[in-house]
Each structure stands twice: as structure tokens, then as C-alpha cells.
Amino acid sequence: MWFVVFLLTAGGMISALNMSKLEDPAIAVKSAVVLVTQPGASAHQVELESVDPVEKAILSLPEVNTVKSKCYNDMAIIQINLNQNVQASKLTGVWQRLRNKVNDVALPAGATIRVLDDFGDVYGIFYAMTGDGLTGEEMSKYAQLVKREIGAVKGVGKVQLYGTRQNCIDIALHQDRLSEMGLSVAEVLGVLQGQDATAYSGYLISDGSRLRVNVDGKYQGVRDIENLVIQGHSGDIFRLGDIADVTEVLETPLRNCLTYDGEEAIGILISANEGTDILKVGKSIEKELSRLKSDQLPVGVELHSVFYQPERVGAALGDFFINLIESILVVILILVVFMGLRSSLIIGLCLLVTVIGSFVILNVTGGTMQRVSLASFILAMGMLVDNSIVIIDGILVDLKQGKSRHDALTDIGRKTAMPLLGATMIAILAFLPLAISKDTTGDYIRDLFIVLAVSLLLSWVLALLLVPILADRSLRVQNGAVEKPNRLEMVIRRLLDFSMRHRWGTVVVMVLLLGLTFVGYGYMKQGFFPDMKYDQLYITYKSRENSDWKHTAEALESMREYLAGCDDILHVTASTGGTPGRYNLVRGIGPNSMSYGELIVDFKDAKRAAGAVDELQAYMDAHYPDAYVRVKRYNLMYMDFPVEVQFSGPDPAVLHRLTEQALAVMDSCPQTVAATSDWDSPVPNITVHYDQPQARQSGLSRKDVSISLLSATDGIPIGYYYDGLRRKKLNVRVVSANGEAVDNLATVHLFSQLPSLKGLLSEDVIIGLATGTMDINDIDQRIGSSVPLGQVGSGIEIGWEDPCVNRMNGQRAQRAQCFPAYGCSAADAYKAVKAKVAQMDIPASYSVKWYGEQAASSDSVSSLFGSYPAAILIIILILILLFGDYKKPAIIIITVPLVLIGVVAAMLVSGKPFGFVAIAGVLGLVGMMIKNDIVLMDEIDRRIANGEEPYSALIEGSVSRVRAVSMAALTTIFGMLPLLGDVMFGSLAACIMGGLAFGTILTLVFVPVLYSLFFKIRKA
């Protein structure tokens, strides 16, 4: 046995050092994103022509739960969420079938589609790289170097860059110079296109050798492009630089850019391989970065930590290890006070071996060390010592009754082995719903079940084998010694005697208390998942959908300047165009839009960060009224909006009307603030009316008109110029005489992509050539001529259009969204809004569905308790097998719900919210209660079987269990103290402390009362 103890302790320490260490449990994000691009199409065109067939293909997959689409002008983002019962091991196959489905869809000409199945990847290390004095392109080059070197570090999974800045070659054609030289844009494009392309020229066989044939002339720089020769219609030779300004500029618009404390930066996001120790990986990355900085990166390049998970993991695990040690010491101290030094040392040693030895099994089975697994040990602390307390208490009783030492050490194990095993299995089964829940929240706290199952089974084994060995060496008890009853036993005896004489009165009191509990439940604070205790906030910014990226960047910089002046704020990272990446598990991902941006704000400590939320939100609301700005804390169940109601149906006008009514309801409710819609307001657009007869007479197609307009707006991308490894886009624009962009579309000159031969054989041309009034130059001029838009168009109109169209599961949908007011829970806000929305008149072909925190909470609870009936049936089966009848299991089942009396009282007194984690605590209470009830009734049955008078057996059996039950309760309750202040598990601790305190009275008093009623036992 000592060798086994050595293996468990030594192996446990080694396993604890080598186990994968994380801040939070790894969760497979069962979501993907499909990007659809359709240049030139409106949001409604994208919806009907591209998104609708793609959605139908996606929804044909049985694993798909929801498909949410957001259609913009030119593109669409489709988010796919799988059913929660899809196993993580099967995700790769599902994503491959998804690709196959969407790639088979016939899209309109020019449309493209891409599947991003790495949407759920978590990058736990996030640096912002700045370069004092370096250009954006130079910084991008060094960022690529860092990416390559860090990617080769052992344990690193992926490295992603965000906000890289790329230069392009801007060719600004002057319309006046083109006209002077008789050139058209089409001719210039024809010369430029393909000039730098790599062309295959074959191989020449000579003297048995195979020689590659190569044609030089590729661009070597901007000067080569400027010197490109263009031949005029009269044989004149021009340089491209004569008619255009050729410059290398930053490519715009910047769809994604990053700044750190106002400096231009590039984000470097790093993920670790699954199963690695993030602490060790972090040290390796820091070492490699130090080498790069000293050997390869120039002076001025700095890497600033925006989010560094190894540091947070170390701090989180350190805090929990301290809590775990404190919990163990508290348990041992209580045992010393109530059971004496020798007995408490035996139980304490057994507890230590159980905790340390559990790491061996967890490591072998692929477990990880994170906040949930360590909190599980604290939660299990009282249950881990319960078995040992029963054994050591039985040994002491037998020794005092005069039994031989051998019989005293072995009899208690033989008598209680099966009841303790049954009770232990039931305690484990009470947490079974956590193991089989498919919801994200279930995934997150699933390690509660795993750790409890491993540690409780190990504690049962060690209680039966190790405790008697230690007791044999340590316990010294005088045979036949009579122990005086303590005060607690005397109180319990009087209370039990009184309750037994007033059995129905006791039942009525319990029923009344249970009724009060249901009333009190309505006054409890409700919650879902608590905010994390981080020294960092993030602020999301969303302006009107047609905002330019510069407008968003300027707004973020203005916000950053204000934040930089706050004393409690250390650093501010600003991201324009989207979220840099999922750098941790407990935050949302913003949309990829030039109208969106966010700030990541570092505070001096977590307390100041939490306290600044309301003040910062008030400032943002006052100074940025035209945008939607929210200050957010990190939360596992991140919700863009805690309260959301969705209206679905075919007609956007009806959806807008219903949503406006719901928004009016939210604005009128004192429980809600910041109401908004997810469907942006209409924005202006410019429509050029194409007059086909007139345009065709000029030899211009609709596509020619579009290309000509493109040359005057964004510019025409005609290819790429390769500067070594860097690829730079060639972009051709047409500008006015002063080099500025055209500001009047009516003056834009339209050109045909192909030379127009229409009219060359007309009568006036033939007469002109015959009379000499027209020569070949006039023919060239006519072929390459261009005309202003105003001459061939039927007008330019400014109208309004939806900038985006939202869909859910193949149907148009619009949501009204809001936040709970200060001091109000999401559940209260939801109830207030839902009651009024339910009074709205909803057309027959339209549906209403609620989303947000309340819906997510309901789904999680449903997933959790959906499997609970199976656990209950197994528990009842074990109880029947243990007792051999139905009455005793019925007594236990009746007693269990009464534990809610203590739970609700504790939650009301502590003021902690009753959320998902607290519900998990209630499951644990069920197991603890049943375990104590089993051991008590086993003691009563044994006394009656030995011939003791039944009423006396009830009294004495309960009193004899006072020490064991109260010790188990006290060790659990006081062992929970370190968790009480924890953000995540504080509500669970309060729930168990209150429930177990009252549950102990239930076990020692109410169970004997019910036993006497069921078996009709009265005082003689």
C-alpha cells in the first residue's frame, strides 16, 4: 500500500508539472463563416442571387443548427452554427462537406465564395508591433519575419498577422493629356495589361542540352513603369510618365488597421498547439522574440503585449492553488478541533494523497489544469473527506466499545464499503448532466464532473485501504472508554425528539418553508455567466454602414486620446475594420466592416477596470451620439446584446415596422437602455441611368460604362508587380487636370474596351476620304474617341437603399436589441420587454423569436437538465439496490428538493446572482445530500437489524451520525470560503454553503421523521 501511495504522490507531482495548463477549458467553437463577394451588386442583389442558393446548400447539412447571413453591397458574411451534439472530433469532416456543398453552388459571374472554418481558433498571445521611423511596408516585412520565426517554435500552432499595410503602384492618368495626345484609357490599359506577367517561352534543345527561353522586360521598379512606351495613332512615341503620375502609395482603403497608444502597429496573434503547456510555450516565444530583437529586428521595432495568456494562466492557476491549499488547511483545522489531532492528521494525509494522486489519472486521460479543474477540487473537498470520516469514526467507536484492534480496523470497512460506494457513485451521478450536456456552458464546466468522478472514487479506495493502516499506527484509544455526548449531539437529540413527537407539524413547517422559498426565488438576483475579473475592457464602435474607414479611424483616435488622459488607464489598442482575432475565449468577434472599430483598454488593475465601465459608457454616449458605442467586460457567454427579439418574414418594410415598434417598447421601458436595430438605416446611393440606344450608337456597352466609371472612382486593378516576395497591385485611375479625383460623374469620359469600328464605312467617312477632307489620323481619332457620360446617359439620380439585409435560416430577419439598465439584470429587462412585445399585432406570415442572454441561458439549462432524468433514474436504481425496497429511496427523493430552502436563503443573504454555475452547485448538493442520507439510513437499518427498539434506533442512529455528517458539512462549508470571493465560482460556493448547512439539519432530523412516518414507528 505504501508503494501505491508513493506512486500516487510522486506521479501526481510530476503530472501536475507536465499537464497542459490553460486559463479556461478548451472548447471547440462549432461555428464557421462563409464569405461571398459579388462586386457591383447591391445588398438585395447579393441576397437573392448569391446568398439564397448558398444558404439552401448549407441548410441541407444535417449538422447545421442556424445560418445567419448579413448581406452588404458587394459581399455577404454567412455565419454557420452547428448543432451542439456534433462531436469535436467530427468537425473536420463536417467542414469539408460544407466546402463541397458551397463550392457546388452556381454563383453569378464574378462572384466568389470562401469558407473560413478556423473562425473558432483562439490566439492566446497577442502582440502589437510598432516601428519608430519605419514605413508601413517595412513594418509588414518585419512582421512576416517574426511570423516565420515564431511559427517554428515548438508548441506554436498558428501565427496570424493583422493590420499589415501594403503599398500599390498608383497610375493616375490625366484626362486632359490623354485628349491632347489622342489616346484613350483603353489603349493605355491594353499596353499595361500583361506587361509584367510571367509568360512561358518554351525550351530550346541544343547539343543535347535543354535551355529555357526567357523574355526579359519585367518591371524592376516605378521608373520602369513610368518609362513604358505607348505609341500614338500617328506613330508618335510617348512615355507613360508623360500622361500619368506613377507613384508607389499605401493601398487604400485600409480595411483592417491597428494602432498601439496612437502609433501605427501590426497585430501578431499566436496560438499554441492543443495539449501543450501554455506557460512553457510562452517562455519559448519570449526567448525567440528576444533573439529576434537583438539579431534581426532594427532599432525602433517594439513588440507590446496586448493580451498575454501565459501570464494570466500563471496568475489564475497561482490564485487557485493558493485557494486549494487554504481549503485543505481549513478542512484539516476543523478536523483537528472536532476530531482530535491524530484522527485529523490521518484524514488530512488521505486527502492530500487523493488530491495529488488524482492528477495522475487526469494527466493520463488528457485532462488539463485550469480554473475549472482546480475549482472542482475545492468543491469536492468536503466530499473527499466524508468517506475517511465515516471510516475513522467507525474505528473509534468500535475501539471504545472494546472490540479487538483487528476487528475494529476491518469491520467498519466491511459494513460500509458498499453503502459508501453507492453514496459516492450517486454523488458522481448528480454531476452527470455536466458530462453529457452538449451546450457551450456545459463544455466549459464539464471538468467539474471529470475531476469529481476521479477524486471521489480515489477517496473511496483510500478510505477503505489507507485509513485503517494509518489508524493502526496512530490511534490510541482505551478499550471501553465512554465518550460524553457533546453539545451538538445533545441539541440534535432534543430537536429530533421534539420533531418525532410532532411529526406532521414538522412536515407542515417544511412545506411552508418550501413555499416561502419559491416566493424568495423571485427576489434573487438572476444571471447567466459572470464577467471575468480582468484588468482590461474592450469598447466596440459602430457608425452608419456607408462610413469610410478614415471616419472610423478618426473617431477611434479621438476616443483613444480621451482614454489616454485617464489616470487609471495604461495602454489603448485601436483596431479599425474588425476584431484583430479571437485572442481569448471570453469575448465576442465584431463584424468585418469599415464602419466598425474597437478599442482594447488596459487598466492598472481589475477593480479599476470594472469600476470604470459606467463612467466610460456615459462619456461615449454623450460625445458620440451618431454611433453605437458599448463598453464591455469579458464574459464567456459574450452577448452583443443581452436582450434581442427577432422578427422574420418576407417583406423588409413589414420587418422595419415591427422592429420600430419593438424599439419604441425598449425605449419606453425603464429596465432597458441603448436600444438599436441590427438592420442599418437606408443610405444614399448614386444611380447612373444607362441609355442603351444612345450608348450603343457610340459603341459603348453597359460594361464599358461601368469600367469607365470605375476608372474615375476606385481605379481599375490591372495586375500585380512583384518586388521580390512582395506583390504590389497596379491600379489605374483617371484624374482631372490638377491631379485630383473627378468630382462630377457627368464629366467622366467613357471609353470602349474594344476599338469601335461602327460608322467607319458610313457615307460621310467615304466622302471625306475621297475629297481629302479626312485622313488616317481622323480615322484613328474616331476609333479611339471617348465621350462624356452626360452625352450618352439619361441622367444621374441620387436614391436610397438598404446597406445590409439580414437573414436567419433562409428567411429575412430583423432584430430589436438593447441592454439592461444599470442595476437591472438581463432577465428583468427581458421580462419587461417581452410582456409588451407580446401585445404587438404580428402578421400571420411573420414570426417572433427571442435571443440574447435569456435565450442562451434557457438553452443551456435545457441542455443541462435534458439529460437529468437519466441520472435520476440511475440514482433511484442504485438506491433500490442498496436498500432492497422502495420506501427508503422515496424518503431520500422527498428530502432532496428541500435543500433549496437553504440555497435560496444563502443567495438572498449573499446577494450573488443565481446563474448557470450556481445551478451546477445545486446538482452537487443533490449528491451530497443523498450520500449523507444513505449512510444515515444504513446506520438506522443496522441498529434495527441488531434488535434495537425502532424509535431508539432512529434517535441513536441519527445522533451517532452527528459527528460524521456535521464534520463533512463543516469541512465542505469552510472549505468553500476561498471560492466565495471568486468571480466565476462565488455563486456556486454560496449555493453549496447555504444548501449544505440546511441540508445537514434535514439529514439528521427530517429524514428520521419521514422514516418514522413511512414505517409507522412511534415512541413506545
Disulfide bonds with the S-S distance in Angstrom:
none
